[in-house]
Amino acid sequence: MTELPDRRLLLVHAHPDDESINNGATMARYAAEGAHVALVTCTLGERGEVIPPELRHLSGAALGGHRLGELRDAMRALGVADVRLLGGAGRYCDSGMMGLSDNDDPGCFWQADVDQAAGLLAEVIEEVRPQVLVTYDDHGGYGHPDHIQAHRVAMRAVELAADSGWDIPKIYWNRVPRSVAEESFARLHQDLPGLPFDKAADVDDVPGVVPDEQVTTAIDGTAHAAAKAAAMRAHATQITVAEPYFVLSNLLAQPLFTTEYYELVRGERPETRENDLFAGVAVGEAS
């Protein structure tokens, strides 16, 4: 077997830009520390709403191709070289928002056979042999069908990979502690008059906000704040950044978090909040 880096992190996301918003500082930190950071993105986000007027002519496959370029630029900003599309580019297309007719497209990710898609992801797991996997909760953070499906596929792939001999020790779901979200939004409302954005989102618009006690892990990415902001800027069709805030296509400002939070859902739950995704892992083991 090819020798693998001692620490190996795999992230599973639905669309280009999700990784930078949720985990950009974490990815940059571990990449800078020499860990192997691998990203699997499940769709190209072909149904995303485009912000810049000069790019609004993009849709469907053309938008997906453009967003793939944005993803590659974002990963260069984070120092992440291992970037994969589940099943290859275009295997699964964006499903659109929940409840739309787009959800019925037989080629969309929401309609994918979970075991088949999980089998493709299990192949990546068996190759990378991560000690840590990061993805969404069973609600997908905010109910988007592709996020929910990414959760289902990731968790099923973990089972399939274990059957083939690689059992991932630690699994995390993306979270934001409610107290952190509320404090950040209080600062945002104070700063709003000086920002290029007219309105702020609500605390509950942030995916993954949960009671503080549910959060097990905080990754301080302050040293990598610029890399995260650069990665988010690379996703120009979807995000406008004015540090330390940003907007999506709804043009509602929200905080750009440089400390990123997680809930450990597989592994020994820590008594106090941990500050390392690899805490307690026997690093280097790859067989």
Beta strands, then each sheet from edge to edge (+ up, - down):
strand 1: 8-13
strand 2: 36-41
strand 3: 82-85
strand 4: 132-135
strand 5: 170-177
strand 6: 199-200
strand 7: 209-210
strand 8: 217-220
strand 9: 240-242
strand 10: 245-247
strand 11: 252-255
strand 12: 259-266
sheet 1: 3+ 2+ 1+ 4+ 5+ 7+
sheet 2: 3+ 2+ 1+ 4+ 5+ 12- 8+
sheet 3: 6+ 11+ 10- 9+
end
